[in-house]
Amino acid sequence: MRFSLVCGRTSRVFFSGIGGCILATVLLAADPPAKPNPAAQRGDPSSDTGAIAATVGGKPIFVRQVDQLEAAAAHGRTLSEGSAERVKAAVLLELVDRQLVEEYLEKNHWGATPEEIDAELAHLKSELEHAKKTLPEFLARSHQSEAMLRAELGWRLSWQKYLKQQVTDETLEAYFNAHHREFDGTELRVSHILLRPTVAGDDSAVASLVKEAEQIRKQIESGEITFEAAAEKYSAGPSRHRGGDLGFIPRHGQMVEPFARTAFALEKGQISQPVATVFGIHLIRVTDVKPGDKKWTDVRDAVRTALAEHLFGQLVARERGTVDVRFTGKAPYFKPGTTEVVVPK
């Protein structure tokens, strides 16, 4: 897969396994060395100095990488202290996950060769020349070293090698069949009960709302109260006056992802466990299903992206127990196995 300047136009900040157009300008930002560095010239990203946020198999992830991606995620907005810390923790988790996958690819001979990286870098230089720019200008503008850029190119080439063998028409069709409601145009009629915290970003308040939602769910399941009555009594959303009814929703494009993903995992009549979104804590119920009729060939690109992310997640799960991951505490991170953010002291 050729590196293209067009990749810089992507709106996706986190990579989550797709290995695609994540431009190094925001992905692996680093100050270029003041003078030539032999290790950097060999393409060794560890040659760049700076505070380390975490190590994966002994390889560093730098605080500056986390800060740069957090800034990109904010899109110029000023985040509250709590929100910024949570975004940085999410960024660091993404970086750790990708490093885990890189470890697997290298161990299993999927890694890009220096010659392949050289060819990709030469292609980038050619595109820059066509745009009347130079590689040093590109690196200076993006605040990174050539070593960091080579590392990013190597990652994407390695990931594409792996996907080329794993993602075939047969695996795409099988994945579609196993998750057809995700892709075939199915719509669900859903109702919800929304519990909204009084202060955004208050983790203790959110935890309390989760417990409250669990109790409401138990009351509904036991028959003490109907879902409609519970929505009228407890929900903070305007749909409470309609028994929580939100009408039909598609899998993508209308509801925030945690809500849609949870809803589409339910069967008709089921009520979800409490699910958190930016709006608060939800209980979701599916009341009707309108089946879709799209075939896998109609949505090949969407299925391919989803399968790639699924494969990425599988590799992360496999490697997490075998590769030593250590957090230094110099950048916010999630306490392993929880959503609790540990912040630098």
C-alpha positions as semicolon CSV with decimal commas, in nm:
position;residue;x (nm);y (nm);z (nm)
1;M;0,000;0,000;0,000
2;R;0,158;0,323;-0,110
3;F;0,194;0,615;0,127
4;S;-0,003;0,908;-0,005
5;L;-0,027;1,269;0,098
6;V;-0,403;1,223;0,074
7;C;-0,383;1,014;0,390
8;G;-0,335;1,335;0,582
9;R;-0,698;1,425;0,521
10;T;-0,836;1,141;0,730
11;S;-1,052;1,244;1,023
12;R;-0,977;0,929;1,221
13;V;-0,741;0,998;1,509
14;F;-0,700;0,654;1,660
15;F;-0,592;0,360;1,449
16;S;-0,779;0,075;1,625
17;G;-0,625;-0,183;1,404
18;I;-0,712;-0,066;1,057
19;G;-0,350;0,013;0,975
20;G;-0,461;0,264;0,719
21;C;-0,422;0,637;0,656
22;I;-0,299;0,767;0,988
23;L;-0,053;1,036;0,889
24;A;0,266;1,046;1,090
25;T;0,215;1,419;1,144
26;V;-0,028;1,340;1,422
27;L;0,056;0,979;1,496
28;L;0,420;0,979;1,602
29;A;0,522;1,339;1,652
30;A;0,876;1,399;1,772
31;D;1,129;1,679;1,761
32;P;1,383;1,605;1,486
33;P;1,738;1,558;1,615
34;A;1,949;1,873;1,613
35;K;2,230;1,684;1,441
36;P;2,258;1,350;1,257
37;N;2,207;1,055;1,489
38;P;2,348;0,719;1,376
39;A;2,067;0,520;1,539
40;A;1,804;0,743;1,382
41;Q;1,967;0,702;1,043
42;R;1,926;0,327;1,086
43;G;1,554;0,383;1,139
44;D;1,554;0,314;1,514
45;P;1,268;0,515;1,673
46;S;1,413;0,459;2,020
47;S;1,692;0,696;1,922
48;D;1,458;0,989;1,987
49;T;1,479;1,114;2,344
50;G;1,194;1,224;2,567
51;A;0,978;1,119;2,859
52;I;0,844;0,765;2,825
53;A;0,474;0,697;2,890
54;A;0,491;0,317;2,866
55;T;0,702;0,031;2,741
56;V;0,579;-0,268;2,545
57;G;0,823;-0,554;2,539
58;G;1,087;-0,303;2,642
59;K;1,010;-0,069;2,350
60;P;0,914;0,287;2,450
61;I;0,601;0,488;2,380
62;F;0,677;0,856;2,437
63;V;0,470;1,111;2,626
64;R;0,497;1,346;2,330
65;Q;0,320;1,089;2,110
66;V;0,030;1,081;2,356
67;D;0,016;1,461;2,383
68;Q;0,018;1,506;2,006
69;L;-0,265;1,260;1,949
70;E;-0,468;1,406;2,234
71;A;-0,436;1,748;2,071
72;A;-0,545;1,603;1,737
73;A;-0,846;1,438;1,902
74;A;-0,952;1,769;2,055
75;H;-0,976;1,931;1,708
76;G;-0,869;2,268;1,851
77;R;-1,114;2,259;2,141
78;T;-1,003;2,312;2,498
79;L;-1,088;2,001;2,698
80;S;-1,156;2,002;3,070
81;E;-0,876;1,855;3,279
82;G;-1,070;1,534;3,342
83;S;-1,168;1,492;2,977
84;A;-0,812;1,556;2,855
85;E;-0,675;1,297;3,097
86;R;-0,928;1,038;2,979
87;V;-0,851;1,108;2,612
88;K;-0,479;1,074;2,680
89;A;-0,538;0,745;2,858
90;A;-0,738;0,622;2,557
91;V;-0,462;0,736;2,320
92;L;-0,197;0,556;2,523
93;L;-0,407;0,238;2,526
94;E;-0,433;0,255;2,146
95;L;-0,058;0,302;2,116
96;V;0,005;0,007;2,347
97;D;-0,235;-0,213;2,151
98;R;-0,068;-0,129;1,824
99;Q;0,275;-0,203;1,967
100;L;0,147;-0,541;2,086
101;V;0,034;-0,621;1,732
102;E;0,366;-0,502;1,592
103;E;0,543;-0,741;1,831
104;Y;0,332;-1,028;1,698
105;L;0,392;-0,936;1,333
106;E;0,767;-0,916;1,387
107;K;0,782;-1,249;1,571
108;N;0,587;-1,420;1,295
109;H;0,784;-1,275;1,003
110;W;0,518;-1,030;0,884
111;G;0,740;-0,732;0,946
112;A;0,834;-0,498;0,662
113;T;1,191;-0,524;0,539
114;P;1,425;-0,223;0,530
115;E;1,411;-0,243;0,150
116;E;1,031;-0,222;0,151
117;I;1,041;0,078;0,383
118;D;1,306;0,240;0,161
119;A;1,078;0,197;-0,141
120;E;0,783;0,346;0,044
121;L;0,992;0,640;0,162
122;A;1,116;0,696;-0,193
123;H;0,755;0,707;-0,312
124;L;0,672;0,967;-0,049
125;K;0,971;1,178;-0,152
126;S;0,851;1,159;-0,513
127;E;0,505;1,282;-0,414
128;L;0,658;1,563;-0,210
129;E;0,876;1,668;-0,502
130;H;0,568;1,672;-0,726
131;A;0,410;1,908;-0,470
132;K;0,734;2,116;-0,472
133;K;0,818;2,017;-0,115
134;T;1,107;1,829;0,044
135;L;1,122;1,553;0,302
136;P;1,310;1,772;0,556
137;E;1,035;2,034;0,521
138;F;0,771;1,767;0,572
139;L;0,947;1,633;0,882
140;A;1,003;1,979;1,029
141;R;0,640;2,077;0,973
142;S;0,516;1,758;1,137
143;H;0,769;1,775;1,425
144;Q;0,905;1,426;1,375
145;S;1,224;1,253;1,278
146;E;1,283;1,035;0,977
147;A;1,318;0,742;1,217
148;M;0,962;0,795;1,340
149;L;0,832;0,821;0,985
150;R;1,011;0,500;0,889
151;A;0,860;0,327;1,191
152;E;0,511;0,434;1,083
153;L;0,568;0,321;0,724
154;G;0,699;-0,010;0,852
155;W;0,391;-0,061;1,067
156;R;0,146;0,001;0,786
157;L;0,336;-0,218;0,541
158;S;0,349;-0,500;0,797
159;W;-0,020;-0,473;0,878
160;Q;-0,117;-0,474;0,513
161;K;0,094;-0,786;0,457
162;Y;-0,097;-0,961;0,733
163;L;-0,436;-0,845;0,607
164;K;-0,359;-0,951;0,251
165;Q;-0,343;-1,312;0,365
166;Q;-0,617;-1,301;0,628
167;V;-0,882;-1,098;0,446
168;T;-1,019;-1,294;0,150
169;D;-1,359;-1,318;-0,017
170;E;-1,426;-1,629;0,191
171;T;-1,340;-1,465;0,525
172;L;-1,531;-1,150;0,431
173;E;-1,845;-1,349;0,349
174;A;-1,814;-1,555;0,666
175;Y;-1,773;-1,243;0,880
176;F;-2,071;-1,079;0,710
177;N;-2,289;-1,385;0,772
178;A;-2,192;-1,392;1,139
179;H;-2,265;-1,018;1,183
180;H;-2,517;-0,950;0,908
181;R;-2,724;-0,700;1,108
182;E;-2,415;-0,479;1,124
183;F;-2,408;-0,439;0,748
184;D;-2,724;-0,549;0,568
185;G;-2,934;-0,239;0,638
186;T;-3,128;-0,384;0,931
187;E;-3,300;-0,120;1,144
188;L;-3,407;-0,160;1,505
189;R;-3,681;0,017;1,692
190;V;-3,535;0,102;2,029
191;S;-3,637;0,260;2,356
192;H;-3,403;0,381;2,625
193;I;-3,382;0,512;2,978
194;L;-3,116;0,780;3,016
195;L;-2,955;0,863;3,349
196;R;-2,752;1,181;3,314
197;P;-2,477;1,292;3,558
198;T;-2,514;1,642;3,694
199;V;-2,145;1,716;3,627
200;A;-1,976;1,590;3,311
201;G;-1,660;1,387;3,370
202;D;-1,747;1,300;3,733
203;D;-1,637;0,934;3,752
204;S;-1,790;0,877;4,095
205;A;-2,126;1,009;3,975
206;V;-2,112;0,784;3,669
207;A;-2,040;0,479;3,886
208;S;-2,339;0,568;4,102
209;L;-2,561;0,598;3,793
210;V;-2,449;0,256;3,670
211;K;-2,564;0,104;4,000
212;E;-2,894;0,292;3,977
213;A;-2,946;0,165;3,621
214;E;-2,877;-0,191;3,734
215;Q;-3,146;-0,160;4,001
216;I;-3,396;-0,017;3,751
217;R;-3,323;-0,304;3,514
218;K;-3,386;-0,557;3,792
219;Q;-3,721;-0,391;3,868
220;I;-3,824;-0,413;3,503
221;E;-3,709;-0,774;3,465
222;S;-3,894;-0,877;3,784
223;G;-4,215;-0,714;3,665
224;E;-4,225;-0,452;3,942
225;I;-4,247;-0,178;3,678
226;T;-4,279;-0,165;3,301
227;F;-4,002;-0,025;3,084
228;E;-4,236;0,254;2,970
229;A;-4,323;0,351;3,326
230;A;-3,957;0,338;3,429
231;A;-3,866;0,566;3,140
232;E;-4,135;0,814;3,246
233;K;-4,015;0,801;3,607
234;Y;-3,638;0,791;3,575
235;S;-3,520;0,896;3,228
236;A;-3,361;1,237;3,168
237;G;-3,423;1,217;2,793
238;P;-3,717;1,383;2,616
239;S;-3,829;1,039;2,493
240;R;-3,944;0,962;2,849
241;H;-4,286;1,099;2,754
242;R;-4,306;0,829;2,483
243;G;-4,201;0,546;2,712
244;G;-3,843;0,596;2,600
245;D;-3,920;0,524;2,232
246;L;-3,659;0,656;1,985
247;G;-3,808;0,500;1,673
248;F;-3,607;0,298;1,419
249;I;-3,230;0,343;1,405
250;P;-2,971;0,213;1,157
251;R;-2,651;0,048;1,272
252;H;-2,436;0,343;1,167
253;G;-2,469;0,717;1,131
254;Q;-2,746;0,810;1,372
255;M;-2,658;0,705;1,726
256;V;-2,322;0,726;1,901
257;E;-2,122;0,407;1,860
258;P;-2,150;0,259;2,214
259;F;-2,529;0,296;2,197
260;A;-2,565;0,152;1,846
261;R;-2,321;-0,133;1,909
262;T;-2,507;-0,236;2,224
263;A;-2,851;-0,211;2,062
264;F;-2,752;-0,426;1,765
265;A;-2,624;-0,698;1,997
266;L;-2,975;-0,735;2,143
267;E;-3,265;-0,947;2,025
268;K;-3,621;-0,818;2,014
269;G;-3,751;-0,770;2,369
270;Q;-3,411;-0,777;2,537
271;I;-3,291;-0,503;2,768
272;S;-2,923;-0,413;2,777
273;Q;-2,696;-0,388;3,073
274;P;-2,609;-0,025;3,157
275;V;-2,408;0,132;2,875
276;A;-2,212;0,457;2,899
277;T;-2,205;0,722;2,627
278;V;-2,114;1,091;2,625
279;F;-2,477;1,162;2,721
280;G;-2,488;0,945;3,032
281;I;-2,587;0,591;3,126
282;H;-2,848;0,409;2,916
283;L;-3,068;0,106;2,944
284;I;-3,169;0,005;2,591
285;R;-3,456;-0,215;2,478
286;V;-3,524;-0,341;2,126
287;T;-3,896;-0,338;2,047
288;D;-3,899;-0,421;1,675
289;V;-3,668;-0,534;1,395
290;K;-3,682;-0,428;1,030
291;P;-3,452;-0,673;0,845
292;G;-3,214;-0,548;0,577
293;D;-3,152;-0,704;0,238
294;K;-2,795;-0,605;0,144
295;K;-2,545;-0,876;0,043
296;W;-2,185;-0,883;0,154
297;T;-2,069;-0,778;-0,190
298;D;-2,279;-0,459;-0,156
299;V;-2,086;-0,352;0,153
300;R;-1,745;-0,507;0,092
301;D;-1,545;-0,205;0,216
302;A;-1,738;-0,178;0,541
303;V;-1,704;-0,550;0,607
304;R;-1,333;-0,536;0,530
305;T;-1,278;-0,253;0,778
306;A;-1,475;-0,433;1,048
307;L;-1,293;-0,761;0,990
308;A;-0,957;-0,585;1,004
309;E;-1,050;-0,429;1,339
310;H;-1,171;-0,769;1,462
311;L;-0,841;-0,932;1,365
312;F;-0,651;-0,650;1,535
313;G;-0,848;-0,706;1,855
314;Q;-0,780;-1,079;1,844
315;L;-0,406;-1,020;1,814
316;V;-0,410;-0,768;2,099
317;A;-0,590;-1,018;2,324
318;R;-0,344;-1,291;2,229
319;E;-0,035;-1,080;2,292
320;R;-0,147;-0,898;2,604
321;G;-0,074;-1,197;2,823
322;T;0,266;-1,272;2,670
323;V;0,429;-0,929;2,626
324;D;0,539;-0,720;2,923
325;V;0,353;-0,387;2,929
326;R;0,460;-0,126;3,183
327;F;0,324;0,223;3,245
328;T;0,564;0,482;3,385
329;G;0,297;0,710;3,528
330;K;0,428;1,008;3,330
331;A;0,112;1,015;3,118
332;P;-0,248;0,929;3,216
333;Y;-0,335;0,562;3,167
334;F;-0,618;0,324;3,242
335;K;-0,556;0,100;3,538
336;P;-0,526;-0,243;3,369
337;G;-0,861;-0,418;3,338
338;T;-1,061;-0,110;3,439
339;T;-1,176;0,227;3,308
340;E;-1,017;0,405;3,604
341;V;-0,772;0,674;3,491
342;V;-0,439;0,694;3,676
343;V;-0,296;1,046;3,642
344;P;0,063;1,164;3,687
345;K;0,141;1,287;4,038
